[in-house]
Amino acid sequence: MKIIKKIDETLTEVQVLIYAPNELAFSSLAEKIDERISFATVEGIIFLQRRELLYIKAQNNYLELGTEKKVYKMRSPLYQLEKRLGNKFIRVSRSFLINFDRLEKLDTDIFLGIKAQVGNIKVPVSKTYLKNINAKISEIERGEI
């Protein structure tokens, strides 16, 4: 990424112009700047703050976007949304992403396995993807986040 600075004292507010090679690159960068994200759901286009989104669940051809107040449905592959949301969202199973910033605790149960609690929701964590959570915890301990 290349940043070009231009000072214009006639401006009354900061303006940002983004040149991108494609729409996905633009959207990815724009969402990093603006924490509000748009989603084309079955009910229409909604706007959420990243912090509001607790989990994403893949279910057949739909994704379930879980917040504390409501669950939204949209049609999209999980891997596309995973790329779009960035490294704050981690995959914890084949069909779940969680907002790592909202992870409150990990529970273990002899019968049910490991569950990640995000907000008031418990999400199953597969042994295969437990390494993603451990890697993120290591990054925090090393001060990389």
N, C-alpha and C positions, 0 to 999 in steps of 0.2 A: 504494500500500500504506500502511496506517495501522498504527502500532505503539502499543499501549497498555501502559504499565508499571504493575504492581501489586506492591508489596513486602509479603510475608507472612513474618514471622520465625518462624512455626511450621513452615514447610516445611523438610524435610531435604535436598531437592534441587530444582533448577530445573525448572519445568514450563512447557511451551509449549502454548497453545491457539490453534488456527488456525481462523478463520472464513473460508470461501472461497465464491465464487459457484457453483463447480462442482468436480467431481472432478479435472479436468485442472489447474485453477489450484492446488488443494490439493497434488496430486502434485508439480507443478513446484516449489512453494515448499518442501515437505517434503524433497525430494531435494537442494535447495540447502543445507538445514540439515544433513541427514544424507547423507554421501557414499555411503552404501550404497544401491544401486538394486535393485529387484526386477524380474525379467523372467519372463513366462509363456512358457516354451519348450515344445517338443514333449515334452521329458522331464519337465516339471513346472516349478514355480516355483523359480527360482534367485535368489540374492542375490550381487551383485558390488560391489566398490568401483569407483568411477569410474575410478580409476587402472589397474585391471586390464584394462579394456576397451581394446583396441588399435584395432579397426576394426569397422564394420558394413557388410556387403555385401548388397545386394538381389539376390535370385536367384529369378526367377519369382514365386510368391506367398509366398516365405519370406525371412526375413532371417537372415544368418549373423553371429553375434556372436563375434568373434575375440579370444581372450586368449592369453597366452603358453603356457598349459598345455592349453587345450581350445577347441574351436569348438562353439557352441550354435546351434540353429535355433529360430526362432519365426515365427509368422504375424503380420505387421503391416506396414502401409505404411511405407516409409522416412521419409517426411516427418513422420509422427507421432512416431517415435522421435527424429528430428532436433530437433523442438521440445522434446520431453521432456528430452533430454540437455543442452540449453543451449549456450552459446557456446564451450565447451571442445572441442566436436566440430564439425568443419567438413566440408562437402561438397567432395570433390575430383574427383568425376565423377558421372554420372547414378546410378550404382549403389553408390558408396562414400562413407562418412563415416569420418574418422579422428579419433583423440584427439590434439588438437594438442599437449597436454602430453607425449605420448609420441613425437612426431616427432623422429627423430634426424638425418635428412639427406634431401636431395633429390638424386636421381641423374638425369642426362640420358644418353640413348642415341640415336644417330642413327636407329636402326631401331625401337626400342621406345618412344621418347618419354620422358616424365618419370615417375619412380617416387618415391613417398614411402616412406621406411623408417620404420616404427613397430614398435619391438621388433625381432623377427626376421622380420618380414613386409614385403614390398615391394608397395605398392598403386599401381595406375596413376593418374596425375593427368592429367585432360584439360586442354587449353589454355583451354577456356571457364571452368573452375573454378580455374585457377592464380591468378586474381585474389583468391580467398578466402584463399589462403595468404599472398600478398603483403600483403593488407590486415591480416591477423593479425600478420605480422612488423612492419609499420609501427606498429601499436598498441603492440607491445612496445617498439619503439625510442622511441616518444613517452612511454613510461611509463604507458600507460593500463590496463595489465593488471597 
